Amino acid sequence: MNDRKRGGLDIGYEAVGPDYTDFKPRTLPHATPVEPAGRSAQEAGFTTRHATPAPPRIDGRSLRSTNRTAQLNIAVSPETKERFWSLAQAAGVQTGEDFLKRLMDGLVGNQ
């Protein structure tokens, strides 16, 4: 038949006799402790992606607490949107609604 030797199976022990009475477990070298990845990365000059704080998210709960329960959506060009928010910031208002109220009050007052 086939006279080839079978490959050995390393299952982690050294058996001396056929009944395994002289079992000797193989010892593995101890692993060296690994330092935390963050410290070595900082020493190498790398920064994490979350190094800059994310802007606070506004959810519906905070809007309801200020009695803002309706939403107004209008389609504008990107230039108009940028102009609106830059003018609102220059006016020193806290929200877009406050700036919109100023604009509406000014329009009604001029007529």
BELBELQUI-V768723 format. One record per backbone hydrogen bond with DSSP energy under -1.0 kcal/mol. NH is the residue of the N-H (numbers start at 1). CO is the residue of the C=O. Records with the same first field share a line. If there is no record, write none. Layout:
NH: CO, CO
This chain:
14: 24
20: 17
24: 14
26: 12
40: 36
41: 37
42: 38
43: 39
44: 40
46: 41
51: 48
63: 59
64: 60
65: 61
67: 64
68: 63
81: 77
82: 78
83: 79
84: 80
85: 81
86: 82
87: 83
88: 84
89: 85
90: 86
91: 87
93: 88
99: 95
100: 96
101: 97
102: 98
103: 99
104: 100
105: 101
106: 102
107: 103
108: 104
109: 105
110: 106
